[in-house]
Amino acid sequence: MRPTLIATAVAALAAAACSQVPATSSSSVPPGSRHLEYKCPNGTQFDVLMAPAGDKVKLELGGILYELKAVRSGSGAKFSDGTTSYWSKGKDATIERAGKIVHRDCTTRN
């Protein structure tokens, strides 16, 4: 009887794992927030969730979630944690790490 119980528990856990919603899906976007999906010329894709006040963003890139705060920008909107920066103007975005551009000419799909 015990193997059946274990098999049932494993099947239930597998079903629950398959039904999880990604952190940036539209169903989990807080009211007033904006979810942007970007694609870069090199094939890199990333997601940005902008807070309603526009003072911070969550950047999901390469399976890592970065929480960035608004910083001064000469043009467009720029957010940084001191090491990683997301800079957008219109539908285009650039990602910098340690002051070096790692992704440029990325365009939002929405």
MOSUL-V348514 format. One record per residue. N is the residue number from 1. OMEGA is omega as a letter, one per 30 degrees, with the letter a starting at -180 (NA if undefined). D_LAST is the distance of its C-alpha to the last C-alpha in Angstrom with 2 decimals. Layout:
BEGIN
n=[N | N]
omega=[OMEGA | OMEGA]
d_last=[D_LAST | D_LAST]
END
This chain:
BEGIN
n=[1 | 2 | 3 | 4 | 5 | 6 | 7 | 8 | 9 | 10 | 11 | 12 | 13 | 14 | 15 | 16 | 17 | 18 | 19 | 20 | 21 | 22 | 23 | 24 | 25 | 26 | 27 | 28 | 29 | 30 | 31 | 32 | 33 | 34 | 35 | 36 | 37 | 38 | 39 | 40 | 41 | 42 | 43 | 44 | 45 | 46 | 47 | 48 | 49 | 50 | 51 | 52 | 53 | 54 | 55 | 56 | 57 | 58 | 59 | 60 | 61 | 62 | 63 | 64 | 65 | 66 | 67 | 68 | 69 | 70 | 71 | 72 | 73 | 74 | 75 | 76 | 77 | 78 | 79 | 80 | 81 | 82 | 83 | 84 | 85 | 86 | 87 | 88 | 89 | 90 | 91 | 92 | 93 | 94 | 95 | 96 | 97 | 98 | 99 | 100 | 101 | 102 | 103 | 104 | 105 | 106 | 107 | 108 | 109 | 110]
omega=[a | l | l | l | l | l | l | l | l | l | l | l | l | l | l | l | a | a | l | a | l | a | a | l | a | a | a | l | l | l | l | l | l | l | l | l | a | l | a | l | a | l | l | l | l | a | l | l | a | l | a | a | a | a | l | l | l | a | l | a | l | l | l | l | l | l | a | l | l | l | a | l | l | a | a | a | a | a | a | l | a | l | a | l | l | a | a | l | a | a | a | l | l | l | l | l | l | l | l | l | l | l | l | l | l | a | l | a | a | NA]
d_last=[52.13 | 50.38 | 48.51 | 47.08 | 45.88 | 44.20 | 42.57 | 41.29 | 39.91 | 38.17 | 36.63 | 35.42 | 33.87 | 32.14 | 30.71 | 29.52 | 27.84 | 25.98 | 24.70 | 23.18 | 19.56 | 17.55 | 17.33 | 13.57 | 13.10 | 11.96 | 15.71 | 16.75 | 14.54 | 17.25 | 17.32 | 15.95 | 13.89 | 10.22 | 8.53 | 6.32 | 6.58 | 8.30 | 10.67 | 13.84 | 16.35 | 18.79 | 16.68 | 16.08 | 13.02 | 12.50 | 10.91 | 11.33 | 12.44 | 13.45 | 16.62 | 17.14 | 19.65 | 17.45 | 20.44 | 19.22 | 16.47 | 16.71 | 15.71 | 16.08 | 17.20 | 19.76 | 20.63 | 21.49 | 20.17 | 20.69 | 21.12 | 20.82 | 22.16 | 21.42 | 23.79 | 24.95 | 23.02 | 24.34 | 20.98 | 17.47 | 17.06 | 18.85 | 19.55 | 22.36 | 24.89 | 27.44 | 26.72 | 23.00 | 20.67 | 16.96 | 16.65 | 13.68 | 13.97 | 11.38 | 8.53 | 11.30 | 12.92 | 16.36 | 18.11 | 21.84 | 24.62 | 28.07 | 27.40 | 26.36 | 23.03 | 22.06 | 18.55 | 17.54 | 15.27 | 12.34 | 9.01 | 5.53 | 3.80 | 0.00]
END
